[in-house]
Amino acid sequence: MIEVNNLIFGYSKAENILKGITLNIGKGEIVNILGANGCGKSTLLKLILGFYKYTTGSIKIYGREVNSISRKELAKYLSYVPQSHHAVFPYTVKDVVIMGKSSGSFWKNYTSSDYEAVDYALSVLKIEHLKERDYSRLSGGERQLVMVARAIVQNSEYCFMDEPVASLDYGNQYRLLDGVKNMAGRGLTFIITTHHPDHVKYLGGRAVLMKNGLIYKDGLACNVLNDTSLYELYKVKVDEAGYVYAVD
């Protein structure tokens, strides 16, 4: 269980980005976080991941404050897929993915089961054909899928994804979503920030709607995502089929 309680955070003393977030995340869930730019979605993820230190409120993983857990130990519980990633060295896709087994260090004696885990992750995302390719020469969308595969190989309990489809073409967006559904069905928990309500409806699970640094609504996606909530978040009007017909 990840427990966020009355979390308040700002990058300066002048203004708080998060103004009292309380959120519990159980194992095996898909938790989709939506909200307009600047509402605090990415900041919330990075606080849970331990990238920033908070002083007001608490974030606990299995009852322990995130601020008190080392980066190495956190990697056992949490994996992270950023919005973009660029390679420094010309590793193959296989090499990049298997680094998930050692928290980013390539200098490790990998086993045959480690490489089997790589093959499995690539197959889940339908990118086996990239296995021997030079990672640095892939498109941005292909690199994003490789980073998701690396997170799967890390075998942590919670996978955080910050707008993972931002650089993907239409087909690869849904290949990634199918991979998420597949892995969630096997017990992996996903926490995903997104600007795509249609993707949330496709994935199912929970929808956590953020507005002005607070949680506006939290519940099953099929119940929470409607014309009223989407207007409150984005000031767009949608019809019964989900198509936008006006913008304020």
N, C-alpha and C positions, 0 to 999 in steps of 0.2 A: 504493500500500500504506500502510495505517495500522498502525503497530507500537507496541503498549503493552508495556512491559517492567518487571516488578517494581514496579508503581506502588503507592505507599503514600501515603495521604492521610487527614487528619482535620481537622475544623473547629476543634478545640482540641488542645492538647498532651496532654490527659487520655485521649483515645480516638481510635483510627484507624477511619475508616469503611471504607476500602479497605486490605487487609492484604497486598498483594503480587500485583496483577493482571498477568497476561501474556496478551496477546490480539493476534492479527494479523487484519486485515480486508482482503480483496482486492477489486478492482473487480468490479462486477456481482453481488455477493452480496446476499442478504437475511439479515441477522443479527438474530435475535430474542433479546432479553435478558429472562429471567424470574427472579423471586425474590420473597420475601416483603417486605413493607414494611420499610424500613430496612436492606436488605441492601447498598445502594450503587449501584443501577442508575442513577438519575438523576444521582448525583454523578459516576459514571464518564463519562456522556455530556457533562456540563458541563465536565469536565476536558479531554476530547478537543477540545471546541469552543473551548477557551481562555477560558472564563468564570472559572475559578479557576486559580491558579498552584500548581503542585506543586513539591516540593523533593526528593522521594525517588523514584527510578525515572525512566522517560522515556516520552514520547509523541512519536512521529515520524510526519510525513507526507512521503512521498518523501525520507526520510532527514534531514529537518529537524525540530528540536525545536519543538513547538507553541508553547512559551513565547517563542520567538524570532521568531515570525511575526506581522505586524501584523493587526489585525482586518479591514482592507480586503482584504489578500491572502488571509486565511483564507476569506473569503466566496467566493473563486473555487473553492475546493475543497469547502467545507462549507456546507450549509444546515440550518436548524433549525426544527422545528415544535413549539412549546411546548404544554403541556397546555391552556392557555386564552389568549385574547387579546381585549383590548377596545379599540375605536377611540376616539380622542380627537376626530377631526374626521369629519364625515359624508361620507366618500369613497364612491364607488360601488365595487361589487365589482371591476369592471374596473380602477379606479384602484389599489385595494389590491394586486391580483395583479401588475400591471405594475411595481409598486415592486420586485419581485424582480429586475428588470433593472438596478436602480441601488442595490442594497444598502439600500433603505428610503428613499431620497430621491426625492420626487415631482418635483422641479424638474430635469427632464432632457428633452431633445428625443428623444422616442420615435419609432421608425421603424415602417413598416408591418409589417416582420417581427417587431417586438416585440409588436405587437397580434395578429399571427397566432399567436405563442407563447402569448399569453393565451387565445385561443380554443381552442387545442389542449389546454392544461392543464385548462380548464373542461370540455371534452368528455371527457377521460380520466376525470374524476371524475363525469361526468353531472350537472353543475350549470350548464349553459349558460343556463338560465332565470333564474339569479341575476345575470347579467352587469351589468345596469343598476340593480340594487337598491342601496339605502343599506346599506352594510356594518354600520353601527351599529345597524340595526333587525333584523338577522338573529338567529335563534336561536343558542345556543351551539354546537350541532352544525353548523349551516350555516357559522358563522364558522370552525370548525375545518377544514372542507373547503376553504374559501377560502384558509386559510393553507397547506394542503398544495399547492393550485394555485400559490400564490406561490413556494413552495419549488421546484416543478417548473420554473417560469419562470426562476428564478435560474440554472438550468442548471449547478449545481455537480456535482461527481462523487460526493459522498457526502451523503445526506439523513438527518438524525437526527430521530427522532420519539419524543417522550416521552409514552407512554400516549396515542396519538392518538385512540383511540376512546372515551375516558372520557366525553365529552359527546354521543356520537352514538346515535341510535336504532338498532334492530336492522338495518333495511335499509341505512342509511347506513354502518354499520360495515362491511358487506360490499362496498358500493360503493367505500369507501376501500381496502379490502384488494385488490379487483380492480384499482384504479388502481395500487397498489403493484406487483402482479404484472405489470401491463402495462409500467410504466416500468422495472422490473428486467429485463424481457425485452429492453429497448432499451439496457441497459448502465448504468443508474443504480443505485448501491449504496444500500441502506437499512439503517440500524441503528435498531431499534425496541425500546423497553421496553414490556412488556405484562404484564398479569395474566391473560391469556386463552390457556390452552394450546390450546383449540379453534381460535382464530385462527391460532396458529402452525402447527398441522397443516394448516390451509387454505392458508396462504401457502407452506409448505415452506421450503426453505433451511436455515440453521443455527439451532440453539437453544443459547444460552449460558445455563447455569443458575448463578445466584449464590446463595451462602449465607454469611452471617456475614462479608461483605467479601472473599470468595474465590470463584473459579470452581470450582463443584462438578462440572459436566460441560460439555463442548463438543463438538458433533457434529451430524450431520444430524438434523433434527427428528424424522423417522420412527424414528430409532434411540434418541434420547436421551429423548424424552417417553414415559414408561411409568408404570405404577402405583407402582413403587418410587421413581422420581425425584420424582414429584408428592407422594408422602407425605413424602419428605425435605424438600421445599421448603415445603409448606403444611400438613402434618399432616392431609391428607384421604385417604380411601380411595376409589378408583375401580374400577369393574368393567371388563370387557373392552371394553365399548362406550364407555367414557370417562365414564360417569355416576357422580357422587359418591353413595356409599351410607352413608358414616359419616365423622364428624369427631372427631379427638382433641383 
